Amino acid sequence: MSYRTEEVAYVQPAQPAASAQAAQAAQQQRSTAEYRALDAAHHIHPFSDMGSLNRSGSRVIVKAQGVYLWDSEGNKVIDGMAGLWCVNVGYGRKELADAAYKQMQELPYYNTFFKTTHPPVIELSALLAELAPEPFNHFFYCNSGSEGNDTVLRIVHQYWATQGKHSKKFVISRKNGYHGSTIAGGTLGGMGYMHEQMPSKVENIVHIDQPYFFGEAEGNLTPEEFALARAQQLEAKILEIGADNVAAFIGEPFQGAGGVIFPASTYWPEIQRICRKYDILLVADEVIGGFGRTGEWFAHQHFGFEPDLITLAKGLTSGYVPMGAVGLHDRVAKAIIENGDFNHGLTYSGHPVAAAVALANLKLLRDEKIVERVKNDTGLYFQKQLRETFANHPIIGEISGAGLVAGLQLAQDPKARKRFANGGDVGTICRDFCFNGNLIMRATGDRMLLSPPLVINKLEIDEIVSKAKIAIDATAQQLGIS
Ligand SMILES: *Cc1c(COP(=O)(O)O)cnc(C)c1O
């Protein structure tokens, strides 16, 4: 216990608990103020300014069901972000809890390092091979998307070593891409604020510009012309470094954390053409796009290209337990399998409980036809309602997205594509209005993001859209724009 706990005078010392149930009941009886004081005293949150968070206090989320969350004050909140883009099957699915419980009793842990395996990881791999596009038949497991992208780097370098092309070392990614927050993930990503705090980086990673039409297109380029020009930056970068030195290109099919940026249809076919022409592996980071988000099982199918590696996490288990994976195209898998040791692994690679939960999760997505429903019904409805509701809105510049993911661009002058000078502040104002209106909608700079659970129904979509409208109207009003 740190000295800081003593400063918080109104926190009662914990009583010894008679049993686990009593301890749990005691925990749930804490007041919001007590939770906040203890949280402030002992918990450092990810991606947060702890000084200011501790002064304002966090919202304490205590339970969830379907697409709704409840906080410790009893407020019911609609979750427009599926947690952090991950709770694809919604909260409270007993099938997943049962799978974990059963697996914990049967075999809570065993490793897969030393000539051993176990049923859950075998079943999961077979089902992933069935659900993924035809050339993806092999999967390597880890615990997160970040570790997935670290694994991607290991596979990429091993692949080129097996081909005798040892000079192929550079990996090209994009500014404002997000690939996680390990050192490799953070270096691959193009988030300036993360790079600034991290002077030590992984070598041989370089960035090209993102296909962000609203924010970065100049002159009279159409979205298609702009996307093509941005894709051709890859070719220029390859020629600059030398194709013999470039191992891979990695990108999210659509940028998630970067603001739900959907490139025009010309982008990915051109990226694929360039990768093939110069013999460079193409990696799709499907951590958000995978498992139904766009209405296809994988977002690269939505954009019509064929990567060599796919990074998976988030929706793989719907966030119920941590798990990540990398899917290998047959031609990459063959090289890895037939060329000796692959020197990479994590204690929890293919963890039996995580694998059992992932398996139960994927069966729900498949058997309840959740992805098909997003594609043919709820996703179409969500996109239509957003576009209709915000057509000609005074501060909405564009709506991007497909299926059940959308980015709403806040803009000073939508028609002129003029952004706010203090866009991040405007996003925060809007986010706070959403929060107060019991809607979780995330702000990334001046873009508002939605990515609800894939099981959402039309009434619940209406609720999200109308709450978003109230918050965005209030934002415009506060800025004096109408
Ligand atoms: C969230 C995310 C990651 C990182 O996943 P973690 O599980 O947080 O490590 C990587 N790539 C993309 C595209 C993501 O959205």
The ligand as a Tripos MOL2 file, in Angstrom:
@<TRIPOS>MOLECULE
LIG
   15    15     1     0     0
SMALL
NO_CHARGES

@<TRIPOS>ATOM
      1 C1         -6.0560   -2.2680  -31.2130 C.3       1 LIG1
      2 C2         -5.1760   -2.4570  -32.3900 C.ar      1 LIG1
      3 C3         -3.9160   -3.0640  -32.2910 C.ar      1 LIG1
      4 C4         -3.3100   -3.4250  -30.9760 C.3       1 LIG1
      5 O1         -4.0080   -4.4020  -30.3090 O.3       1 LIG1
      6 P1         -3.7610   -4.5840  -28.7130 P.3       1 LIG1
      7 O2         -4.5690   -5.7860  -28.4010 O.co2     1 LIG1
      8 O3         -4.2180   -3.3260  -28.0630 O.co2     1 LIG1
      9 O4         -2.3050   -4.7930  -28.5330 O.co2     1 LIG1
     10 C5         -3.2170   -3.3100  -33.4420 C.ar      1 LIG1
     11 N1         -3.7020   -2.9660  -34.6390 N.ar      1 LIG1
     12 C6         -4.8850   -2.3690  -34.7800 C.ar      1 LIG1
     13 C7         -5.3830   -2.0440  -36.1410 C.3       1 LIG1
     14 C8         -5.6540   -2.0640  -33.6610 C.ar      1 LIG1
     15 O5         -6.8090   -1.4320  -33.7960 O.3       1 LIG1
@<TRIPOS>BOND
     1     1     2 1
     2     2     3 ar
     3     2    14 ar
     4     3     4 1
     5     3    10 ar
     6     4     5 1
     7     5     6 1
     8     6     7 2
     9     6     8 1
    10     6     9 1
    11    10    11 ar
    12    11    12 ar
    13    12    13 1
    14    12    14 ar
    15    14    15 1
@<TRIPOS>SUBSTRUCTURE
     1 LIG1         1 GROUP 0 **** ****
